[in-house]
Amino acid sequence: MRRPLEYGAGAGITGLTTAVLLARAGKNVAVLEARSIGAAATGNTTAKVSLLQGTVLSDIRRHQGDDTLQAYVDGNREAQAWLLHYLDHRGVDCQRRTAYTYATTAEGRSALEEELQACRAAGVEAQWTEETELPFPVTGALMLEDQAQIHPMALLQALVDELYERGGVVREGTRVTGVTGTDRRDIPLTVETTAGRLRADQLVLATGAPILDRGGYFAKLTAHRSYALSFRLPAESRGQSPKGMYLSADSPSRTTRTVPLPEGTDAGEELLLVGGSDHVVGRAQSHGYSSHQAAVDELEAWTQEHFPGAQRTHAWAAQDYRAGTAVPFMGALPRGGGDIYVATGFNKWGMTNGVAAALALSSELLHQDLGSGGTMPWAQTLMDTSLTGATLLTGLKDNLEVGAHLLGDWAQAQLHSLPQDPPAEGEGVVGRKDGRPVAVSTVDGETCELSAVCPHMGGILTWNDAERSWDCPLHASRFSHDGALLEGPAVGDLKPPR
């Protein structure tokens, strides 16, 4: 008898954890990754494994009520326990730390008080404090002991190793571009990829944004780009860096934690990781930044103000998706015939939400196919979460902004002709050429002309000068300066202008 074949799209924490759980049950599993393992959200996360998540719990309580809040916390608690046990079993290092959410304003303090009530309602034993290790005064803070921080790529490597040990495979450089199939259980899905057509009994979409538009998740998610910098502190102040994991309740967002250096480097030295300055993808100016690079510069300036003499060692960015429901989407994809599943909308807390989604989806798949798989009431509650009035208003607001960008950006692109001279090094510009919007950039001395229209839903792209990429302000697809697709929901590269 043919073993049922499972495909997963996305080799991040959700896709690989789901694959391992299915492989443990004897399923024949392959993971398809468009770029490389950990290339997107998981590889760029600050990797806090915490039940104290800024002001997330009070947001869920406000939108969905106490039952959904409890289900969310139960799922995150189970995911955290699974992940920490897995790291210990596979010999992967992690550091136990106290997590803090802090405020520096009266408004932020009020948000913390609401968050504390949500924590108590859901059984999260956070405590109030006004004492922190931060080098500036706070108006209050919440703390939760015995949380964790990890190296995300070490986790992914452990998952890949186990997947191969159990007969599964990972195919990097293979992008899923479409799926056709039926809900008849004896006829498998046809998965369209850049490597050709594949056949699968079931498919799990564990990409940042689902690459299939059925279900309309692109309109139910808001994608944010945030930045992270690591610093080596001056020798005289290295022992003074905060050891806890800190996240601000105020805007602009700030997250800090330490990063242990690998063995063989300076004994006991830790780098300082600082993140934040987030904005909706492609809309840095809407958040008060003159450019994407200005958001990075603000983060650097904040660090230098509070940690004088810090020397930057690395810089990167991450893309995270927030669901309009305030809780992640996980479960069967609408109009997927019951054979396509989705997990998205982790709102910057993928270390726990990603594992929770993997636990929920693998249980659902095993229950359907093999009659096994445990029952998890929290998973069913999250899968059944419906849109509330507040959520509908949030979604309406977000999509009105999308519509305004679509119309306004097309108008601007049509009004302005491209300049005759190519952009300076590291710069990009959009303008009209032969009646069409064209994107032109210069990177490493090479000038590229591309269509400025996102192939997903026709948004006009904006230039990201911090990462030298073309970003779509509608639904957050991103492309390299030469047109290669970096992140979806688009599934194809940018083409030269016709």
C-alpha positions as CSV (number, residue, x, y, z in Angstrom):
1,M,0.0,0.0,0.0
2,R,1.3,3.5,-0.8
3,R,2.3,5.5,2.2
4,P,0.3,8.8,2.4
5,L,2.5,11.7,1.3
6,E,2.5,14.9,3.2
7,Y,4.0,18.1,1.9
8,G,4.7,21.2,3.9
9,A,5.5,24.6,2.4
10,G,8.0,26.6,4.6
11,A,11.1,25.4,6.5
12,G,10.7,27.5,9.6
13,I,9.7,26.5,13.0
14,T,6.0,25.6,12.2
15,G,6.7,23.7,9.0
16,L,9.6,21.7,10.4
17,T,8.0,20.9,13.7
18,T,4.8,19.7,12.0
19,A,6.9,17.6,9.7
20,V,8.8,16.0,12.6
21,L,5.6,15.2,14.5
22,L,4.0,13.6,11.4
23,A,7.2,11.7,10.6
24,R,7.2,10.3,14.2
25,A,3.8,8.8,13.4
26,G,5.1,7.1,10.4
27,K,3.9,9.6,7.7
28,N,5.9,10.1,4.5
29,V,6.9,13.8,4.8
30,A,8.6,16.3,2.6
31,V,9.1,20.0,3.3
32,L,9.4,22.4,0.4
33,E,11.3,25.7,1.1
34,A,11.4,28.5,-1.5
35,R,14.7,29.8,-0.3
36,S,16.7,28.2,2.4
37,I,16.0,26.8,5.9
38,G,15.1,29.6,8.3
39,A,15.5,32.3,5.6
40,A,12.3,34.2,6.6
41,A,10.7,34.8,10.0
42,T,12.2,32.0,12.1
43,G,15.8,32.7,11.1
44,N,15.5,36.4,11.9
45,T,13.5,36.3,15.2
46,T,14.8,37.5,18.5
47,A,13.8,34.0,19.7
48,K,12.1,34.6,23.0
49,V,10.2,31.6,24.3
50,S,7.9,33.4,26.7
51,L,4.3,33.4,28.0
52,L,4.8,37.1,28.8
53,Q,4.3,38.7,25.4
54,G,4.2,42.4,25.7
55,T,0.5,43.4,25.7
56,V,-0.7,40.5,23.6
57,L,-2.9,38.9,26.2
58,S,-4.9,42.0,27.0
59,D,-5.4,42.5,23.3
60,I,-6.8,39.0,22.8
61,R,-9.0,39.4,25.9
62,R,-10.4,42.7,24.5
63,H,-11.1,41.2,21.1
64,Q,-12.1,37.7,21.9
65,G,-12.9,37.3,25.6
66,D,-11.6,35.1,28.4
67,D,-12.3,31.7,26.8
68,T,-10.2,32.4,23.7
69,L,-7.5,34.0,26.0
70,Q,-7.3,30.9,28.0
71,A,-7.1,28.7,24.9
72,Y,-4.3,30.9,23.6
73,V,-2.3,30.7,26.9
74,D,-2.9,26.9,27.2
75,G,-1.6,26.4,23.6
76,N,1.4,28.6,24.2
77,R,2.2,26.9,27.5
78,E,2.0,23.4,25.9
79,A,4.2,24.6,23.0
80,Q,6.7,26.2,25.4
81,A,7.0,22.9,27.4
82,W,7.3,20.8,24.2
83,L,10.0,23.1,22.8
84,L,12.1,23.3,25.9
85,H,11.9,19.5,26.4
86,Y,12.9,19.1,22.7
87,L,15.9,21.3,23.1
88,D,17.0,19.4,26.2
89,H,16.5,16.0,24.5
90,R,18.4,17.1,21.4
91,G,21.2,18.8,23.3
92,V,20.5,22.3,22.0
93,D,21.5,25.1,24.3
94,C,19.0,27.6,25.6
95,Q,19.2,30.2,28.3
96,R,16.6,30.6,31.1
97,R,15.8,34.3,31.6
98,T,13.2,36.5,33.3
99,A,10.9,38.2,30.8
100,Y,9.8,41.8,31.3
101,T,7.3,44.1,29.7
102,Y,8.0,47.6,30.7
103,A,6.6,51.1,30.3
104,T,8.1,54.6,30.4
105,T,4.9,56.6,30.1
106,A,1.7,56.9,32.0
107,E,-0.2,55.5,29.0
108,G,2.2,52.6,28.9
109,R,1.7,51.9,32.6
110,S,-2.0,51.8,32.1
111,A,-1.5,49.2,29.4
112,L,0.6,47.2,31.7
113,E,-2.1,47.2,34.4
114,E,-4.6,45.9,31.9
115,E,-2.1,43.2,30.8
116,L,-1.5,42.1,34.4
117,Q,-5.3,41.6,34.7
118,A,-5.3,39.5,31.6
119,C,-2.3,37.4,32.9
120,R,-4.2,36.7,36.1
121,A,-7.3,35.8,34.3
122,A,-5.4,33.2,32.2
123,G,-3.2,31.8,35.0
124,V,0.1,33.5,33.9
125,E,2.0,34.3,37.1
126,A,3.4,37.6,36.1
127,Q,4.3,40.1,38.8
128,W,4.4,43.8,39.0
129,T,7.7,45.6,39.6
130,E,9.2,49.0,39.3
131,E,12.8,47.7,39.5
132,T,14.6,46.7,36.3
133,E,18.1,46.4,34.9
134,L,17.4,49.0,32.3
135,P,19.6,52.1,32.2
136,F,16.6,54.5,32.3
137,P,13.6,55.0,34.6
138,V,10.4,53.1,34.0
139,T,6.8,53.8,35.1
140,G,6.3,50.1,35.8
141,A,7.0,46.6,34.5
142,L,5.6,43.1,34.5
143,M,8.0,40.2,35.1
144,L,7.7,36.5,34.5
145,E,10.5,34.2,35.7
146,D,11.9,31.1,34.1
147,Q,11.3,31.9,30.5
148,A,13.8,31.2,27.8
149,Q,15.8,32.5,24.8
150,I,17.3,30.3,22.1
151,H,19.3,30.4,18.9
152,P,16.6,29.8,16.3
153,M,18.9,28.2,13.6
154,A,20.2,25.7,16.1
155,L,16.6,24.6,16.8
156,L,15.9,24.4,13.1
157,Q,19.0,22.3,12.5
158,A,17.9,19.9,15.2
159,L,14.5,19.5,13.6
160,V,16.0,18.9,10.2
161,D,18.3,16.3,11.6
162,E,15.4,14.4,13.2
163,L,13.3,14.7,10.1
164,Y,16.0,13.0,8.0
165,E,16.5,10.4,10.7
166,R,12.8,9.5,10.3
167,G,12.9,9.3,6.5
168,G,11.6,12.8,5.7
169,V,13.3,15.3,3.4
170,V,13.7,19.0,2.9
171,R,13.8,20.5,-0.6
172,E,15.3,23.9,-0.5
173,G,15.0,26.2,-3.5
174,T,11.6,24.8,-4.3
175,R,8.7,27.3,-4.2
176,V,5.1,26.2,-4.2
177,T,3.2,28.3,-6.7
178,G,-0.2,26.7,-6.8
179,V,-2.3,23.7,-5.8
180,T,-5.1,21.9,-7.6
181,G,-7.0,18.9,-6.3
182,T,-10.3,17.6,-5.0
183,D,-12.0,16.7,-1.8
184,R,-12.2,13.1,-2.9
185,R,-9.9,11.2,-0.6
186,D,-8.7,8.8,-3.2
187,I,-7.4,11.5,-5.5
188,P,-4.3,13.4,-4.3
189,L,-3.5,17.1,-4.6
190,T,-1.4,18.4,-7.5
191,V,1.2,20.8,-6.0
192,E,2.6,23.2,-8.6
193,T,6.2,24.2,-7.8
194,T,9.2,25.8,-9.4
195,A,10.7,22.3,-9.7
196,G,7.6,20.8,-11.4
197,R,4.4,19.1,-10.4
198,L,4.2,17.0,-7.2
199,R,1.5,14.8,-5.9
200,A,0.5,14.9,-2.2
201,D,-2.4,13.6,-0.1
202,Q,-2.2,16.7,2.1
203,L,-0.4,20.0,2.2
204,V,0.4,22.3,5.1
205,L,1.1,26.0,4.3
206,A,3.5,27.1,7.0
207,T,4.7,30.2,5.1
208,G,4.5,33.7,6.6
209,A,1.5,34.6,4.5
210,P,-0.4,31.7,2.8
211,I,0.6,31.6,-0.8
212,L,-2.9,30.5,-1.9
213,D,-5.5,33.3,-2.0
214,R,-8.4,31.1,-1.3
215,G,-9.6,32.1,2.2
216,G,-8.4,35.7,1.6
217,Y,-5.8,35.6,4.4
218,F,-3.8,38.3,2.6
219,A,-6.7,40.7,3.6
220,K,-7.0,39.3,7.2
221,L,-3.3,39.8,8.0
222,T,-1.2,42.9,8.6
223,A,2.5,42.5,8.0
224,H,5.1,44.4,9.9
225,R,8.8,44.9,9.2
226,S,11.0,45.4,12.3
227,Y,14.7,45.7,12.7
228,A,17.3,44.1,14.9
229,L,20.9,45.1,15.7
230,S,23.5,43.4,17.8
231,F,26.2,45.3,19.7
232,R,29.5,44.6,21.5
233,L,29.6,46.8,24.6
234,P,32.7,48.5,25.9
235,A,34.8,46.3,28.2
236,E,34.1,48.4,31.3
237,S,30.3,48.0,30.9
238,R,29.9,44.5,29.7
239,G,28.8,43.2,33.0
240,Q,26.1,45.8,33.2
241,S,24.0,44.8,30.2
242,P,20.5,43.6,31.1
243,K,20.3,39.9,31.5
244,G,16.5,39.7,31.3
245,M,14.4,39.7,28.1
246,Y,12.8,43.2,27.8
247,L,10.0,44.5,25.6
248,S,8.4,47.9,25.8
249,A,4.7,48.5,26.0
250,D,5.1,52.0,24.5
251,S,5.8,53.0,21.0
252,P,8.1,53.0,19.2
253,S,8.6,49.4,20.2
254,R,11.9,48.3,21.8
255,T,13.1,44.8,22.6
256,T,16.4,43.9,24.2
257,R,18.2,40.7,25.3
258,T,21.7,39.4,25.5
259,V,23.2,36.9,23.0
260,P,25.9,34.5,24.3
261,L,28.9,34.3,22.1
262,P,29.9,30.9,20.7
263,E,32.5,28.8,22.5
264,G,36.1,29.8,21.7
265,T,35.3,33.6,21.8
266,D,35.9,35.9,24.7
267,A,34.9,34.0,27.9
268,G,31.6,35.1,29.3
269,E,31.1,38.0,26.9
270,E,27.5,38.5,25.6
271,L,26.4,40.7,22.8
272,L,23.4,43.1,23.3
273,L,20.5,42.5,20.9
274,V,18.2,45.5,20.3
275,G,15.1,45.4,18.1
276,G,12.1,47.5,17.2
277,S,11.2,50.5,15.0
278,D,8.6,48.4,13.3
279,H,6.2,49.6,10.6
280,V,3.8,48.1,8.2
281,V,5.7,46.6,5.2
282,G,6.3,49.2,2.5
283,R,4.8,52.0,4.7
284,A,7.7,53.4,6.7
285,Q,6.6,56.9,6.1
286,S,3.2,56.2,7.4
287,H,4.8,55.5,10.8
288,G,6.8,58.7,10.9
289,Y,10.0,57.5,9.3
290,S,11.4,59.4,6.3
291,S,12.7,56.1,5.0
292,H,13.3,52.5,6.0
293,Q,16.9,53.4,6.8
294,A,15.7,56.1,9.1
295,A,13.9,53.4,11.2
296,V,17.2,51.6,11.5
297,D,19.0,54.8,12.4
298,E,16.5,55.6,15.1
299,L,17.2,52.2,16.7
300,E,20.9,52.8,16.5
301,A,20.5,56.2,18.1
302,W,18.4,54.8,20.9
303,T,21.0,52.2,21.7
304,Q,23.8,54.8,21.7
305,E,21.8,57.0,24.0
306,H,21.3,54.3,26.6
307,F,24.4,52.1,26.0
308,P,27.2,54.6,25.2
309,G,30.1,53.2,23.2
310,A,28.2,50.2,21.9
311,Q,29.7,48.9,18.6
312,R,27.3,47.4,16.1
313,T,28.3,43.9,15.0
314,H,25.2,42.7,12.9
315,A,22.0,44.1,11.5
316,W,19.0,42.3,10.1
317,A,15.2,42.6,9.8
318,A,12.2,40.3,10.3
319,Q,8.7,40.2,8.9
320,D,5.8,39.3,11.2
321,Y,2.1,38.9,10.5
322,R,-0.8,39.9,12.9
323,A,-4.2,38.3,12.4
324,G,-7.3,40.5,12.5
325,T,-8.7,38.0,15.0
326,A,-5.8,38.9,17.4
327,V,-5.0,35.1,17.6
328,P,-3.2,33.0,15.0
329,F,-5.0,31.4,12.1
330,M,-4.5,27.6,12.2
331,G,-6.6,24.9,10.6
332,A,-8.1,23.8,7.3
333,L,-7.8,26.2,4.4
334,P,-11.3,27.4,3.2
335,R,-12.0,25.8,-0.2
336,G,-9.1,23.4,0.3
337,G,-11.2,20.3,0.2
338,G,-10.1,19.4,3.7
339,D,-6.6,18.5,2.5
340,I,-4.8,21.9,2.7
341,Y,-4.0,23.4,6.1
342,V,-2.6,26.8,7.1
343,A,-0.9,28.4,10.0
344,T,-0.1,32.1,10.1
345,G,-0.6,35.4,12.1
346,F,1.8,34.7,15.0
347,N,2.2,38.4,15.8
348,K,5.9,38.2,16.6
349,W,5.6,35.2,19.0
350,G,6.4,32.4,16.6
351,M,8.6,30.5,19.0
352,T,5.5,29.4,21.0
353,N,2.7,30.1,18.5
354,G,4.5,28.2,15.7
355,V,5.0,25.1,17.8
356,A,1.4,25.4,19.1
357,A,0.2,25.5,15.5
358,A,2.3,22.5,14.7
359,L,0.9,20.5,17.6
360,A,-2.6,21.4,16.6
361,L,-2.3,20.7,12.9
362,S,-0.4,17.4,13.3
363,S,-3.0,16.2,15.8
364,E,-5.8,17.1,13.4
365,L,-4.1,15.4,10.5
366,L,-3.3,12.2,12.4
367,H,-6.8,12.1,13.8
368,Q,-8.3,12.3,10.3
369,D,-6.0,9.9,8.6
370,L,-5.0,7.4,11.3
371,G,-7.7,7.8,13.9
372,S,-4.9,8.7,16.4
373,G,-3.7,12.1,17.7
374,G,-4.6,13.6,21.0
375,T,-7.5,15.9,21.7
376,M,-6.5,19.5,22.6
377,P,-9.5,21.7,23.5
378,W,-7.4,24.8,23.3
379,A,-6.6,24.0,19.6
380,Q,-10.2,23.6,18.7
381,T,-11.1,26.9,20.4
382,L,-8.4,28.7,18.4
383,M,-9.4,27.0,15.2
384,D,-13.0,28.0,15.7
385,T,-12.3,31.6,16.7
386,S,-14.7,33.8,14.8
387,L,-14.5,37.5,13.8
388,T,-15.9,39.8,16.5
389,G,-17.2,43.3,15.9
390,A,-13.9,44.8,17.1
391,T,-12.0,42.6,14.8
392,L,-14.2,43.4,11.8
393,L,-13.6,47.1,12.5
394,T,-9.9,46.5,12.6
395,G,-10.0,44.6,9.4
396,L,-12.1,47.3,7.7
397,K,-9.6,50.0,8.8
398,D,-6.6,47.9,7.5
399,N,-8.2,47.3,4.1
400,L,-9.3,50.9,3.7
401,E,-5.6,51.8,4.1
402,V,-4.7,49.2,1.5
403,G,-7.2,50.6,-0.9
404,A,-5.9,54.1,-0.3
405,H,-2.4,53.0,-1.0
406,L,-3.5,51.2,-4.2
407,L,-5.2,54.3,-5.7
408,G,-2.7,56.8,-4.4
409,D,0.4,55.0,-5.3
410,W,-0.8,54.3,-8.9
411,A,-1.7,58.0,-9.3
412,Q,1.8,59.0,-8.1
413,A,3.5,56.5,-10.3
414,Q,1.6,57.7,-13.4
415,L,2.1,61.4,-12.6
416,H,5.9,61.3,-12.4
417,S,8.2,60.3,-15.3
418,L,11.4,58.4,-14.5
419,P,14.4,60.7,-14.2
420,Q,16.9,60.5,-17.0
421,D,19.8,59.6,-14.8
422,P,19.9,56.3,-12.9
423,P,19.5,56.3,-9.1
424,A,22.6,56.7,-7.0
425,E,24.1,53.7,-5.4
426,G,21.7,52.0,-3.0
427,E,18.7,54.0,-4.1
428,G,15.5,53.2,-6.0
429,V,12.8,55.2,-7.7
430,V,9.4,54.5,-9.3
431,G,8.0,56.5,-12.2
432,R,6.2,56.4,-15.5
433,K,7.9,55.0,-18.6
434,D,6.0,54.3,-21.8
435,G,2.8,54.8,-19.9
436,R,3.6,52.1,-17.3
437,P,4.9,52.2,-13.7
438,V,8.6,51.2,-13.7
439,A,10.9,50.5,-10.7
440,V,14.6,51.4,-11.2
441,S,17.4,50.8,-8.6
442,T,21.2,50.8,-8.5
443,V,22.9,48.2,-6.2
444,D,26.6,47.3,-6.3
445,G,27.0,49.5,-9.4
446,E,24.3,47.6,-11.4
447,T,21.1,49.5,-12.5
448,C,18.0,47.3,-12.9
449,E,14.7,48.2,-14.4
450,L,11.6,46.2,-13.4
451,S,7.9,46.4,-13.5
452,A,6.8,48.4,-10.4
453,V,3.6,46.5,-10.2
454,C,3.4,43.7,-7.6
455,P,2.3,40.5,-9.4
456,H,0.1,39.5,-6.5
457,M,-2.7,42.2,-6.6
458,G,-1.2,45.1,-8.5
459,G,0.2,47.2,-5.7
460,I,2.9,49.8,-6.6
461,L,6.2,48.8,-5.0
462,T,8.2,51.1,-2.7
463,W,12.0,51.1,-2.3
464,N,13.4,49.8,1.0
465,D,16.7,51.6,1.3
466,A,17.7,49.7,4.5
467,E,17.5,46.2,2.8
468,R,17.7,47.3,-0.9
469,S,14.5,45.6,-1.8
470,W,11.2,46.4,-3.4
471,D,8.4,46.0,-0.9
472,C,4.6,46.0,-1.6
473,P,2.6,48.2,0.8
474,L,-0.6,46.3,0.1
475,H,0.0,42.7,1.3
476,A,3.8,42.7,2.0
477,S,5.3,40.8,-0.9
478,R,9.0,41.6,-1.1
479,F,11.5,41.4,-4.0
480,S,15.2,41.8,-4.3
481,H,16.7,44.7,-6.3
482,D,16.9,42.5,-9.3
483,G,13.3,41.2,-9.0
484,A,13.8,37.8,-7.2
485,L,10.8,37.1,-4.9
486,L,11.8,37.2,-1.2
487,E,8.5,36.9,0.6
488,G,4.9,36.2,-0.4
489,P,1.9,36.1,-0.9
490,A,3.2,36.7,-4.4
491,V,4.5,33.5,-6.0
492,G,6.6,34.9,-8.9
493,D,9.5,37.2,-9.5
494,L,9.2,40.8,-10.8
495,K,9.6,41.0,-14.6
496,P,11.3,43.6,-16.7
497,P,9.0,46.4,-17.9
498,R,7.2,45.5,-21.2
